[in-house]
Amino acid sequence: MDLDQFQIKRRSFYLPGDIVTFHNLNGQMVCHRLLGWVHYRGAWQAITQADNRATNDGLLALDRIIGRVSLVDGQKLVIPVSSRMMAIGRWFGAVTGTIRKMCLRRLS
């Protein structure tokens, strides 16, 4: 996505399904879907994932989020309920997968 084609707005809270922007570990600005939040080591962390990827990005600190995509090509970006529900389902899969791995480690 060309940076001239969308607008980013900072929010105090982001909802599952929102398209958020952040700098990845290589310093590139990326736009990925917010799946949800987890409380980890005393702070809230976001879990994001590109729509075209099979795996999530891992944990993302709140201060790394630049904002939410609000306009694309001058048009307001409206996130359908189905996309928000898909994001919540992916979040649930990520969280339960992590819990499963932690349990297996303790058993071995």
Secondary structure as UniProt FT lines:
FT   HELIX           3..5
FT   STRAND          6..9
FT   TURN            16..17
FT   STRAND          19..23
FT   TURN            25..26
FT   STRAND          29..40
FT   TURN            41..42
FT   STRAND          43..49
FT   TURN            51..52
FT   STRAND          59..61
FT   HELIX           62..64
FT   STRAND          65..72
FT   TURN            73..74
FT   STRAND          75..76
FT   HELIX           81..107
//
